[in-house]
Amino acid sequence: MNERRIQQPRDHEFQEIVQSEVPRSDHLDIEDLKNVRLTIAADLGAASLTVRDVLELRQGSVIPLEKLAGEMADIYVNGIPLAKGEVVVIADALHVRVSEIIGAVVEERETSDE
């Protein structure tokens, strides 16, 4: 027959946990964030295609989008709306020129009529 060996309980001593001596910074400096990588995307439009059209897509196929050069596009950083920009063509490639930062307050310059 199988004989099981039963272990008896015994005392154990744990080591004391000590806080590390590394000083903790209460704030981040802008320099700490300069190398953080973000994903920026611009919404250049959408297209509605039939299943047949999708199945016929090949390398080099062109999908027409809603945006044209000169129209406004939404700009996102990590999926969060950041700005609006104008779609421009430079050297046969589409680009977006930032024209408005969402939530930014435009400061009016005071002019004195003296």
SELO-516983 format. One record per residue: x negated, y, z negated of N, C-alpha, C in turn. Coordinates in nm, 3 decimals, decimal comma. Layout:
NODE     neast    nnorth       nup    caeast   canorth      caup     ceast    cnorth       cup
NODE         X         Y         Z         X         Y         Z         X         Y         Z
...
REM end
This chain:
NODE     neast    nnorth       nup    caeast   canorth      caup     ceast    cnorth       cup
NODE    -0,082    -0,118     0,000     0,000     0,000     0,000    -0,086     0,124     0,000
NODE    -0,024     0,231     0,049    -0,095     0,358     0,051    -0,091     0,422    -0,086
NODE    -0,209     0,446    -0,137    -0,218     0,512    -0,265    -0,253     0,657    -0,243
NODE    -0,170     0,747    -0,293    -0,197     0,889    -0,278    -0,268     0,939    -0,402
NODE    -0,364     1,022    -0,375    -0,441     1,079    -0,485    -0,380     1,214    -0,520
NODE    -0,336     1,233    -0,637    -0,273     1,357    -0,681    -0,378     1,445    -0,745
NODE    -0,389     1,570    -0,692    -0,487     1,663    -0,748    -0,426     1,736    -0,866
NODE    -0,505     1,754    -0,964    -0,461     1,824    -1,083    -0,486     1,974    -1,067
NODE    -0,397     2,057    -1,120    -0,419     2,201    -1,112    -0,544     2,242    -1,189
NODE    -0,610     2,348    -1,138    -0,730     2,396    -1,207    -0,734     2,548    -1,200
NODE    -0,807     2,609    -1,286    -0,820     2,754    -1,290    -0,911     2,802    -1,177
NODE    -0,879     2,921    -1,127    -0,962     2,982    -1,022    -0,982     3,128    -1,056
NODE    -1,100     3,177    -1,033    -1,130     3,316    -1,061    -1,148     3,391    -0,929
NODE    -1,070     3,500    -0,911    -1,078     3,580    -0,790    -1,174     3,695    -0,809
NODE    -1,239     3,736    -0,698    -1,329     3,851    -0,705    -1,247     3,979    -0,705
NODE    -1,302     4,081    -0,767    -1,233     4,209    -0,774    -1,240     4,278    -0,638
NODE    -1,128     4,339    -0,598    -1,123     4,413    -0,472    -1,164     4,556    -0,501
NODE    -1,264     4,604    -0,426    -1,318     4,737    -0,449    -1,288     4,824    -0,327
NODE    -1,249     4,950    -0,349    -1,225     5,041    -0,238    -1,357     5,073    -0,170
NODE    -1,351     5,089    -0,037    -1,472     5,120     0,036    -1,513     5,265     0,008
NODE    -1,639     5,291     0,023    -1,693     5,423    -0,005    -1,694     5,512     0,120
NODE    -1,629     5,469     0,228    -1,626     5,547     0,352    -1,531     5,665     0,331
NODE    -1,581     5,790     0,350    -1,492     5,905     0,332    -1,384     5,907     0,440
NODE    -1,265     5,947     0,402    -1,151     5,949     0,493    -1,127     6,092     0,540
NODE    -1,110     6,109     0,668    -1,082     6,241     0,723    -0,932     6,263     0,723
NODE    -0,890     6,381     0,681    -0,748     6,411     0,672    -0,689     6,464     0,802
NODE    -0,774     6,496     0,900    -0,722     6,548     1,026    -0,811     6,504     1,142
NODE    -0,753     6,509     1,261    -0,829     6,480     1,382    -0,872     6,610     1,445
NODE    -0,990     6,613     1,495    -1,038     6,727     1,570    -1,006     6,702     1,717
NODE    -0,987     6,808     1,794    -0,955     6,792     1,936    -1,064     6,715     2,009
NODE    -1,186     6,725     1,961    -1,298     6,651     2,022    -1,277     6,500     2,009
NODE    -1,207     6,456     1,906    -1,181     6,313     1,885    -1,088     6,257     1,991
NODE    -1,011     6,342     2,056    -0,909     6,297     2,151    -0,950     6,311     2,297
NODE    -1,061     6,376     2,324    -1,098     6,407     2,462    -1,120     6,285     2,550
NODE    -1,158     6,172     2,495    -1,184     6,052     2,577    -1,068     5,954     2,578
NODE    -0,953     5,991     2,521    -0,835     5,904     2,523    -0,777     5,907     2,665
NODE    -0,752     5,789     2,722    -0,701     5,782     2,858    -0,548     5,778     2,855
NODE    -0,486     5,854     2,945    -0,341     5,861     2,958    -0,302     5,827     3,101
NODE    -0,181     5,778     3,118    -0,129     5,749     3,251    -0,036     5,862     3,293
NODE    -0,068     5,923     3,407     0,015     6,031     3,459     0,084     5,981     3,586
NODE     0,215     6,004     3,594     0,293     5,961     3,710     0,383     6,075     3,755
NODE     0,404     6,084     3,885     0,495     6,184     3,941     0,607     6,111     4,013
NODE     0,729     6,154     3,990     0,846     6,091     4,052     0,866     6,152     4,191
NODE     0,828     6,077     4,292     0,840     6,126     4,430     0,967     6,078     4,497
NODE     1,054     6,016     4,423     1,182     5,975     4,479     1,205     5,826     4,466
NODE     1,317     5,785     4,520     1,356     5,644     4,517     1,419     5,610     4,651
NODE     1,428     5,483     4,677     1,489     5,438     4,801     1,584     5,323     4,770
NODE     1,687     5,311     4,849     1,781     5,201     4,836     1,765     5,112     4,959
NODE     1,723     4,988     4,935     1,700     4,894     5,045     1,786     4,769     5,025
NODE     1,823     4,707     5,134     1,894     4,580     5,126     1,792     4,470     5,098
NODE     1,840     4,356     5,056     1,752     4,241     5,033     1,677     4,208     5,161
NODE     1,746     4,215     5,274     1,682     4,186     5,403     1,565     4,281     5,426
NODE     1,585     4,412     5,398     1,478     4,510     5,417     1,358     4,480     5,328
NODE     1,385     4,441     5,204     1,277     4,409     5,112     1,201     4,286     5,160
NODE     1,272     4,184     5,206     1,207     4,062     5,253     1,124     4,085     5,379
NODE     1,158     4,188     5,453     1,085     4,219     5,577     0,966     4,312     5,555
NODE     0,945     4,357     5,431     0,833     4,446     5,404     0,701     4,374     5,429
NODE     0,610     4,441     5,492     0,477     4,388     5,521     0,375     4,497     5,489
NODE     0,250     4,461     5,487     0,146     4,560     5,468     0,156     4,662     5,581
NODE     0,161     4,789     5,545     0,175     4,896     5,643     0,318     4,943     5,661
NODE     0,416     4,873     5,600     0,555     4,917     5,607     0,568     5,052     5,537
NODE     0,660     5,135     5,585     0,683     5,267     5,527     0,820     5,268     5,462
NODE     0,825     5,310     5,336     0,951     5,322     5,263     0,980     5,472     5,250
NODE     1,086     5,519     5,310     1,117     5,662     5,301     1,166     5,698     5,160
NODE     1,111     5,805     5,106     1,150     5,852     4,973     1,229     5,981     4,986
NODE     1,291     6,024     4,877     1,378     6,140     4,879     1,302     6,272     4,882
NODE     1,182     6,277     4,826     1,109     6,403     4,812     1,034     6,438     4,940
NODE     1,032     6,568     4,970     0,958     6,620     5,084     0,855     6,719     5,032
NODE     0,757     6,750     5,113     0,659     6,852     5,075     0,734     6,981     5,045
NODE     0,698     7,046     4,937     0,762     7,170     4,898     0,871     7,151     4,793
NODE     0,919     7,028     4,774     1,022     7,003     4,673     0,957     6,981     4,537
NODE     1,040     6,991     4,432     0,991     6,974     4,295     0,997     6,826     4,255
NODE     0,897     6,785     4,180     0,890     6,647     4,129     0,866     6,651     3,979
NODE     0,919     6,554     3,907     0,896     6,542     3,763     0,763     6,471     3,740
NODE     0,687     6,519     3,641     0,557     6,462     3,606     0,568     6,403     3,466
NODE     0,520     6,279     3,450     0,530     6,208     3,323     0,390     6,171     3,273
NODE     0,370     6,176     3,141     0,248     6,128     3,079     0,288     6,013     2,987
NODE     0,237     5,895     3,019     0,274     5,773     2,945     0,425     5,757     2,936
NODE     0,496     5,792     3,043     0,641     5,775     3,049     0,721     5,886     2,986
NODE     0,654     5,986     2,930     0,724     6,097     2,865     0,719     6,219     2,957
NODE     0,835     6,284     2,982     0,835     6,401     3,070     0,743     6,510     3,016
NODE     0,653     6,561     3,103     0,559     6,664     3,064     0,577     6,793     3,142
NODE     0,600     6,778     3,273     0,599     6,898     3,357     0,681     6,876     3,483
NODE     0,693     6,983     3,559     0,751     6,978     3,693     0,648     7,036     3,787
NODE     0,644     6,982     3,907     0,545     7,030     4,003     0,597     7,025     4,144
NODE     0,528     7,096     4,230     0,564     7,104     4,372     0,487     6,998     4,450
NODE     0,556     6,922     4,534     0,492     6,822     4,618     0,420     6,897     4,731
NODE     0,290     6,873     4,744     0,210     6,937     4,848     0,133     6,831     4,924
NODE     0,100     6,863     5,049     0,020     6,773     5,132    -0,117     6,836     5,149
NODE    -0,221     6,763     5,109    -0,358     6,808     5,126    -0,435     6,695     5,193
NODE    -0,490     6,723     5,310    -0,568     6,624     5,385    -0,490     6,494     5,404
NODE    -0,368     6,505     5,450    -0,282     6,390     5,481    -0,246     6,303     5,359
NODE    -0,259     6,357     5,239    -0,221     6,284     5,118    -0,125     6,370     5,036
NODE    -0,031     6,305     4,969     0,063     6,377     4,883    -0,002     6,406     4,748
NODE     0,020     6,526     4,698    -0,026     6,569     4,567     0,088     6,643     4,500
NODE     0,075     6,669     4,371     0,175     6,747     4,299     0,103     6,863     4,230
NODE     0,144     6,984     4,262     0,089     7,104     4,198     0,176     7,139     4,078
NODE     0,118     7,140     3,959     0,193     7,168     3,836     0,243     7,312     3,840
NODE     0,374     7,329     3,821     0,430     7,463     3,824     0,499     7,500     3,694
NODE     0,534     7,400     3,612     0,603     7,429     3,486     0,574     7,317     3,387
NODE     0,530     7,355     3,267     0,514     7,259     3,159     0,644     7,260     3,079
NODE     0,704     7,144     3,061     0,832     7,135     2,991     0,813     7,175     2,845
NODE     0,897     7,267     2,798     0,892     7,309     2,659     0,791     7,418     2,630
NODE     0,709     7,455     2,729     0,611     7,561     2,706     0,682     7,696     2,705
NODE     0,644     7,779     2,612     0,704     7,912     2,601     0,620     8,008     2,684
NODE     0,687     8,079     2,773     0,617     8,177     2,855     0,606     8,305     2,773
NODE     0,482     8,346     2,749     0,460     8,467     2,671     0,474     8,589     2,761
NODE     0,558     8,680     2,720     0,574     8,804     2,796     0,469     8,902     2,749
NODE     0,396     8,957     2,846     0,295     9,056     2,811     0,361     9,189     2,789
NODE     0,322     9,251     2,680     0,379     9,381     2,648     0,311     9,487     2,733
NODE     0,391     9,567     2,799     0,336     9,677     2,876     0,384     9,805     2,815
NODE     0,294     9,897     2,798     0,333    10,025     2,738     0,342    10,129     2,847
NODE     0,446    10,207     2,842     0,469    10,313     2,941     0,425    10,445     2,880
NODE     0,295    10,463     2,869     0,244    10,587     2,810     0,203    10,684     2,916
REM end
